[in-house]
Amino acid sequence: MNTENFYADLPFLQNFADITHSENFYAVPSDWAAIITDIAESTKAIEDGRYKDINLLGACSIIVILNIVGELEIPFVFGGDGASILIPPPFIPEVEQALLDVQKLAADEFNLLLRIGIVPLSAITSNYEIKVAKLRISENYDQAILRGGGISYATRLVKDQATTDLYSPRHKNSYPIADFSGLECRWQDIPTRHEEILSLIIFVTAPSQSQVDNLYREVINQIDRIYGKGTECHPVVSANLQLAFGEKNLSSETRVFTASKNWLKRILYLWKIRLINLFGNVLMSLNIKTGQFNWGDYKQIVSESTDFKKFDDVLRMVISGTTQQRKKIIDYLEKKFQEGRLVYGFHVSDRALMTCLVFERDGRQVHFVDGADGGYALAAKKMKERMKS
């Protein structure tokens, strides 16, 4: 039985709260594999102000796989310092080699260790499930929602010293090659339009699935009640989106596409991006049309195709709000934590970061959002500390 189109054929959900209903999820085929990537020991790099590099490498591990599978839809979730991706069997050998190239890029260009694991579903489903739903975010982006505990278990297998070698990719040739086409990191940091940006991770620990569903539903409703249900808490709005021109903002993408190239090629690539951004600014500010596409609409398309709310065994959100709103939601979460019903972690910044995968300017695209200065990575660290306590 050919299972390649399993995810592509799923119906899509319309509302984020629908992810709290078990009947909306489908078991991933048993012949698929879970890809887990993350930056090992990233705390020092975060302290050195290199979180944008960490974000970009997490996105790199997604884009190289999407370029291999082509038009086929597959589930993926960006986690800030890494990613979770599910793929059907025919693509596993090529994906393995491409990820080794990303790992080499991380080491050679960024002096970072990208941990990679390819875990067959058969190694997961004896203990846990991986179920998936598809949430319609915009006409250009359907978001994967993963649950069942399988992704968290696969992550533990990849990180555990006792099992990590079992799932590490193996070199099959001397020069693995990755295709990064479609990867962009060309926007300035996005300032909050309120008082702060909150990166929030929540893991419900209730004993039964129905209790888990009910509490996640309650948490989502509570966040909606405090922060607003529509775009009030969206961290990416058109008015705050500005293309970057400084070398600091554009250096990460430049290093990806000019890895192992000489200094002249790097400078030429940097100036190419600057010219593209200058041209883009003109098109957007003057509402110029090319064909049927109005460039004045592009920032709105970007905003609508972001992943600022998501779920992959844990609830993740990057939201814009006030200090008072944050105090209200943290008071609520702390109460639930003290009751033993959930664990959580958060990080506060004054701005958000955005890394983009763009396949068609007027079509398929996704823009990965994280809080600056550590975002999800530091929120996850705080959550683990609460788990230990």
Secondary structure, DSSP 4 states (H G I P E B T S, - for coil): ---TTTTTTS-EESSGGGGG-GGG-EEPPTT-EEEEEEETT-HHHHHTT-HHHHHHHHHHHHHHHHHHHTT----EEE-SSEEEEEE-GGGHHHHHHHHHHHHHHHHHHH---EEEEEEEGGGTTTT-B-EEEEEEEETTEEEEEEESBHHHHHHHHHH-TTTHHHHS---SSS------TTEE--BPPEE-SSSEEEEEEEEE--SSHHHHHHHHHHHHHHHHHHH-SSSTT-S--GGG--B--SHHHHHHHHHHHTTT--HHHHHHHHHHHHHHHHHHHHHHHTT-EETTEEGGGHHHHHHHTB-SEEEBSSEEEEEEE-HHHHHHHHHHHHHHHHTTSEEEEEEEESEEEEEEEES-TTS-EEEEEEEGGGHHHHHHHHHHHHHH-
